[in-house]
């Protein structure tokens, strides 16, 4: 996660009373730049060292904003204290009447962290601008990794496979997702290539995760490639082993969409066991296949 500020945070020195006076002085220094024919002045934008005391003073002016999401504040705080706070163009801003308009989550994180960071702060934003704040489409992790890495091959399918394979479908921040994608890039791109021709009900994170985990855990790539091909086109050579692939393929095509997390784990296990049966030349009906993981989910570094 990237936020406005600097890579190494700075310990605060000022007191809360001084911070309130400092904030008032900033607000009193208006802009003289006219940006429209109607004489509307541009907001006064300053580069400010935001201390925890100054952040608290700013939050005192947060009287009519969205409900603060504590989970998001904690994410920012953790990034701040881990040195992941980087300079960016997003600002903390105030309306013309002095009320906070944007930046409450960043300020709450700064206030609770005990650290100080630099940020752009805008004073004198028109109240009418409220309807345009945060209306842009939020960047997904896919967008961020494509921008950060210049990696156009990364897509939402790979992202879903990655999260299921490592986090069991739990939330994962973009920095960690980027690190894991780079670490297993060859395997993710292989899986993505094999899934392109699969039917929509099979072309999902569950099938992708089953293939990815088998590949990472050392499954025979040639056999895994054949398994993926039969999963895609449903055409077999008539062997006993490939009958197991058809059985799990037909079972997946009949299954309901949007399974629960326990259902996802079961499906990943069944697909893996279908591959294992195929690789051993064993014909097995899907309902007779164990749902245990032949190739377990991977663990993330703490």
N, C-alpha and C positions, 0 to 999 in steps of 0.2 A: 504494500500500500504506500503511495507517495503523497506527501502533504507539503504545504508551504512551510519553509523554514530552512535550517541549515543542518548539515550532516551531524555535527556534534552540538548537542544542546549546551546551554550556558546556565550555570547556577544563578538563581535570583539573589539580588542584594537589596533591592528597594523595599520600603514598607507599603502597607495598603493605603495609608493616607496620602503618601507621596504619589502613588499610582493613580489615585482619583484626580489629583491636581494635574498630573501629567496628561491624563485622558482629556480633561476639560480643556487644557491648553491646545491639544491637537485639534479638538473640535472647533475651537475659536479661530483657527487659522484657515479661513475659507479660500476657495479657488477663485482666480480671476480670469480663467479661460472660458470664453463664451463658445458654446458648441451648437447653437441653433439661432435662427433668425429671431426667435422670440426672446432672446436674451437669457436663455437657460444656461446656467454655469455648470461646468463639469465638476464632479465630486473631487474633493481634495484627497489625493492618494499619497500616502507616506510609507516609507520603509521603516518599520518599527520593531524594536526588540520587545517581544511580548513576554513579560515575566508572569509567574503565577499570580502575583498581586495585581498586575495590570489586567490579566485575564479575568480575575474575580470582579474587578471594577467594571470591566466591559459586560460581564454577565449580569451585573446589577441592572443593566439597561435592557435586559432580555425579557420584556414583559408581554410580548404578543407574538410568539413564535411557535413552531411545531414542538410537540413533546420530545424531549431529549431521549434518545435511544441509548441506554447505558451500555449495551453490548458494543455498539459502535464506538462510544467514548473509550471503552477499554481496549478495543483494537488499536485506536490511534495512540493511546497512552503507551501500550506495549511497544508499538513501532517507535515512538519517541524515545523511550528509555533504552531501546536496543540500538539506537543510532541510525534508524532508518528514516529520519525526517529529512527530506530533500527540498531544495528551492523549487517552487512551481508558481504558476500564474494565478492560482485561485486565491481570493482575497477574503479578509474579514471586513465586513462593511456595516455602516450605520446610515439610517435615514436622516433627513434634514432636521427632524425633531430630536435627534440624539438616540433614538431607539435602535438596538441591534437588529440588523436585517439578515446577516448571513455569517456563519462561522461558529455557532454555539457549540457544536460537538468538538471542534478543535480547541476552543477556549476551555471547555470543561476538562479536556484531556490535559492541557497545559497546567491548569489550576491544580489538578490532583496529582500531577507527576512531580512537582517541585523543580521542574526544569524551565529554562527560558529559551525561546527560539525567535528568529527573525521572521517577519511576515509582512506582506503588503496589506495596508489597512486603508479603506476608503471611507471618507466622511462626506455627508451631504447627498446621499443617494435619494432620488425622488421616490416617494411612497408608492407611486403608480408602478414603479419597477418591480414591486413584490410579485406581480403575476408572472414575471418572466424568470424569477430566480429558481434554479434547480429544475427548469422545465426541459432541458436538453436530455436526450436519451443517455442514460448512464452507461459507462463503458463496462462491458462484460470482461471476464478474465481473458476470453479469447481476443477481444479487441486490444487489451493491454499487452498481452504477450506478443501479438503481431507487431505492435508499435515498438515495444521494448527490444525485441529480438530481430525484427525485420523478417519474421518467420511467417510467410503467407500460407504455409501448409498446415499450420495449427488451426483447428476448427472446433466447433462445439461438440462434435462427436468424440474427438480425442480428449477434450476436456472432461466429458462425462465418463469416459472409460478410465481416465486417470484418477478421478475422484472416487469412483467405485472401487478401483483396484487397491488404492492406498488408504482411503479414509472411510471405506464402507458406505460412501454416499454422503458423509458429513461435510460441513462447511470447510473450505480450505482457502487460505488467502492467496492472492495472485503471485506473490513472491515465491511461496513454496511450490505452487503449481508450475511456475516457470522453471524453478530449479529441477523438479522431478521430470518435467518434459525434456529438458536438456540432457539429463542423466540417462533417460531411456528413449531418446529421440528415435533411434533406428527401429526399435521394437514398436513404438507407437505408430510410426509411419507405415510399417509393414502391416500392422493390424488395420489401419485405416484403408490401405490399398485393397486388402482382402474383403472388406465389408462393403465396398462401393456397389458391387453387383448383387448384394443380398436383398431379399424381399423386405419391405418396410417393417414388418412385425419381427424380423430377425435382426435387422440392421440397427442395433441399439447398444447401449452401454453394457448390458448383460452379456451378450455374445462377444462383444469386443473385450470385455474384462476377462472372460473365460479363455479367449485366445491369447491375450497379452500375458496373463499369469502363466499359462502353459509354456509360452515361448521363453519367458524370463526364467522359469524354473527348469529349463533344459529339455523341453519336449523336442522330438525330432522335427526339424523345420520342414522337411520334405513331406512328411506325413501330415503335419499340421496344415500345410498348404493344400494338400488334397482334401482334407477335412473341410477347410473353408470353401473350397470350390464346390463340393457336393452340397454344403449348406446353402450356397448361393443358387445353384441351378437345379438341384434335386436329381441329377443324373448320376447313376452308379454303374459300377462294372459288374454288379450282380454278386459280389463276394459277401460272405457272412459279416465281415467287419463293417462294410459300408452300409449294410442294412441298419446298423446301430445309428449311423448318421441320419438316415432317412427317418427313423423312428423319432429321434429327438427333434428333427426339423419339423415334422408334421405335428408333434406335440406343441412346439412353440407357435406354429401358425394357428393352432386352435386355442391357445391360451389367451386370457384376457390381458389387456394393456394395463399400464400403471400399477404394477404389483407393489406390495409393501416391501420394506427392507428385508424382512425374513423371506419373502417370496423371491426377491432378487438373489439372495444368497443361495437359496434352493436351486434356482434356475442356473446360476453360474456353476454350481456343483453338478447338476445333471448334464450340462453341456460338456464339462470337463470329463465326466465319466463316460459320456458317449464317445469322446475322442479316445479315451484310454481303451475302451472296448474295441474301437476300430483299430487302434494301433496294435492290439493283441490278436486281431482277427476273430473277435467274439461277437456273436449276434445277441443283442439284448433288447428287450422291450423297454421303453422309457419308464414305465411304472415299476419295473424291476430294478432299475438303476439306483444305486445309492446316491443320496444328495450330499454326501460328505465331500469336502474340497480335496481333490487330488493335488491341486496346486494352490496353496493358501494365499489369502490376501497379504499384501506387503505392508510392513510397518513403517511409519514415518519417524524421522529423527526428532527428538524432543528439543 
